[in-house]
């Protein structure tokens, strides 16, 4: 699949994006401390003051930092085959939430015998860079929104990086009508605004995933 993106004219895109970034803290830790929701939020603030990364700038730096596992295990996401970093953001809050809920449920489904919870930080930021818009190709390229086969999209990401694009405008698989923007260049993102903490809980008995804002 060489030069598929050549059929799309590049353009400069400026937009506000929303991201839910995972935090390295599980519900088991908080439960062991006997904390309620208010206590959890206070604990997150305390840990932040002690150096735990909960600032958007640091979380973005972490996403773009080269990781040894990328080269060794080729840890792939939809628009990266694992050989280069990518920062995923969404144009709409429901899209960001739907994507993260689906990703978390895939990570834990089939493993836990009890509910599992992960904590995320919601933040907003600006994207300003050169992109190509994949949304008009959704019907022509059905693999663009395949549920779990990322090979086509991985190739698009490789081509985009080779063409020095800063990102792609892509239809959301999890939220019909929504738009994701995978960014390949850190220079294209700025003006971070921190939101609140969010918990996402997976129920293995029902297979449902719930999102709740921290109080």
N, C-alpha and C positions, 0 to 999 in steps of 0.2 A: 504494500500500500504506500507507494511513493508519491508525494506531491498532492495528496487529497485536499489539503488546506489551500492549495494554490487557486482553487475555484472560488475562494471567498476573499473579498477585498478587505484589507486591514483598515482599522480606524482607531482614533484616539478616544478612549472612554474615560469619563470621570463619573464616579458613582459612589454612594455610601453603601457599605456592606456591614453585615452582621455575622458574628462568629460565636460559637460556643466552644470554648477551649477547655479540654479536660485538665483536671487538677490531680496531682499525685497523691490523693487522699481518698480512702474508701469509707463506706458507711460503717464497716466493722470497727474501724478505729474510733469513730465517734460514739458508737453504741457501747463500746467497752468503757468509755468515759462517762456513760450515763447522761449524755447531753440531749436536750431537746433542740428544736429548730433554732431558737434564739441563741442557745449556747453554741450550736454548731457555727453560726455566723460569727459569733464573737471569737470562737476558736480559730476560724479561718483568718480573721483580722489579726489575731495574735501571732499566728504562724507566719503571716505575711510580714509582720514587723520583725520576725526572727529570720527572714531570708527565704522562706518558701515562696516560690514564684507564683504570684497571682496578679502581677501587673501585665496589662496587654502587651506593652513593648517587649518585656522579657519573654512572654509566651510566644510572640511572633519571632523573636530572635532564635528561640529554641526550635521553632518549626523550620527555619531556614538554615540552621546550623548543620553542616555535613555530619552524617551518622555512619558509623562503621557498618551497621547492619544493612544499610542500603546497598553497599557494594557486595556484601557477603551473601545476604539472604534474598536480595531483590524484593524487599517488602513493598508490594504494589498497592496503590490505591487507584481510583478510577482513571485519573489523568496523569499518573506517574508510574512507570514500570519499576520504580525503586532506585533508579540511577541518578535521580535529581529530586530536590525537595519541591514541595508545592504547598501553598497555603489556601485552604478552601474557605470561602465566604459566601454568603447568600444575600440577595437583594431584599428579601422579605424575612421577617422574623419567623413565620410559620414554616418557611423552607428550611431555615437553619435548624429549627427544632426537629422537624421531621427527619432530616438527614442524620442528625446526631442520635436520635432515638433509634433509628434503624441500625446504625453502625454499632451502638452499644448492645442492642439485642442480639446482633450477630456474634459479638464477642463472647457473650455469656450464655447463649442458648445451648441447651443440652448438657450443661455442666453443673449448675447449682441445684441444690435441693431446696433452697430457701431463697427468698427475695434478695437481690443484689442491687446496690445503689452506688452510683458514681456521682462525683461533684464536678460541676463545670462553672466557668466564669463567662458570662455574656458580655461581649464588648462590641463596639462599633468602630469603624475606621473608614478612611477614604482610599479609593483606588484611582490612580491616574496613570494610564499607560496605553500602549498599543495592544489591541486585541483583534480577534476575529470572532464573529458571532455565529455560533453553531445552531442556534435555535431554528432558523428557517430550514435547516437540513434534517430536522427530526423525522419527517416522513420518509425522505430519501435514504437516510442512514438509520435504520431501525436499531442497529447495534449501539448507537449513541446512548440509548437508554435501556440497554439490556440489564436485567436484574442483577446478574452476578458474573457475567463474562466481560472482563475489562480490556481484552486484547485490542479491540478496535480503538477504544478511547486512549489506551496506553500509547498506541502508535500516533494518535493525534497529539498527545502531549510531547512525545519525542520530536515530532515535526515542528511543533510550536516553539520548543526550546531551541532547536536548530535554526529556526528563522528569527530568533531573538525577540519573539513576542513576549509581552509582559503577562499576558493572561488570555483566557478564553471565556466567552459568554456561553453557558451551557444550560440546556433544560434540566430541571430537577427530575430525578427519577422518583423521588419519594413524595413530592408535592406538585401535583399537576398544575401547570401554568406558572410554576415558580422558576427562578433563575439562580444558578450557582455561578460563581466566578473563581475558578482556580487560578491563583497568581503564582507565576514562576520566578518573579524578580522582586526582591525585597525593596528595591528603589521605588516601586510603584505603589507602596502602601505607606500611609502616614496618618497623622491626626487621630490618635487612638483615644476613645472615650470609654471608660470602664463602666459597666453596668453592674447588675447584681449577680449573686451566686444562684445556681440552679441545680437541683437534684434530679437525677433520672434513675428510676427504679424499674427493674425487670422482674416480673412475677412468673416463675417457671411453671406454676400450676395452670395459669391461663394463657401464657405466652404474650401477655400484654406488657407494654412499656409506658410508664407514666412520667411526665415532667412536672416539676413543681418549683415555683419561685421560692427562694428562702425569704422568710419573713423579716 
